[in-house]
Amino acid sequence: MNCLNILVCDDDKDIVDAIGIYLENEGYTVFKTFNGLEAIEVIKDHDIHLIIMDIMMPKMDGIRATMEIRKENNIPLIMLSAKSEDHDKVLGLNIGADDYVIKPFNPLELIARVKSQLRRYTTLGSLETRSNVYQTGGLIIDDESRTVTVDGEEVHLTPVQYKIVRLLTANAGKVFTIEEIYEKVWNEPSFNPENTVTVHIRKIREKIEINPKEPKYLKVVWGVGYKVEKL
């Protein structure tokens, strides 16, 4: 895991320094910022492999910063927040966060989530890495370049969204439960994964479907789970 750069963004300097110590002990290079504007500038100038972003910050909060980052970049992003309500978690995932950690948190848990996100970003995690192309109708997954196209137009997905589409398209026609999707994509046991998976599915539909309300590819099988239609 050496030579990987992690950006930590939080207006609480003590939290940034504490996270930095744990990350540096794991061999990561840490870039410290204290608001969203600073984070965006660092990302422009450096090769960042993962972002840890707080929500409540001055000048530019984590929500606005994440939205700006996602316009240009699919870097894995873990969102931090002192809020524990479900709607905050859903909001974070909706705007492109890959994971969500509630303050106060166990630093060892955060490090574990960092490693998990980096594994998924640099490889296909628990899925076998193969240079294959998966296709159903006009939906094409090129596993070598890790690109997704729909009717010839490239679709930009986050790393987690890509893994979900890759899993379902590689097994087109097969229904996966929410728990199965979570365990195969997140590579960890599922615990109340409904909100997390459902939010990602909705965002994927918005990107790959002409009419997300009447999906051609990514379909729900009521009472069971989701599948990509075999066309």
Salt bridges, closest charged atoms under 4 A:
ASP10 OD2 - LYS103 NZ 2.74
ASP17 OD2 - LYS13 NZ 2.74
ASP17 OD1 - LYS32 NZ 3.06
GLU26 OE1 - LYS115 NZ 2.91
GLU41 OE2 - LYS44 NZ 3.41
ASP47 OD2 - HIS49 NE2 3.52
ASP54 OD1 - LYS103 NZ 3.16
GLU68 OE2 - LYS71 NZ 2.97
ASP88 OD1 - HIS87 ND1 3.49
ASP98 OD2 - ARG70 NH2 3.06
ASP99 OD1 - ARG113 NH1 2.85
GLU109 OE2 - ARG113 NE 3.00
GLU128 OE1 - ARG130 NE 3.96
ASP143 OD2 - ARG166 NH2 2.99
GLU206 OE1 - LYS203 NZ 3.31
GLU229 OE1 - LYS219 NZ 3.35
GLU229 OE2 - LYS227 NZ 3.31
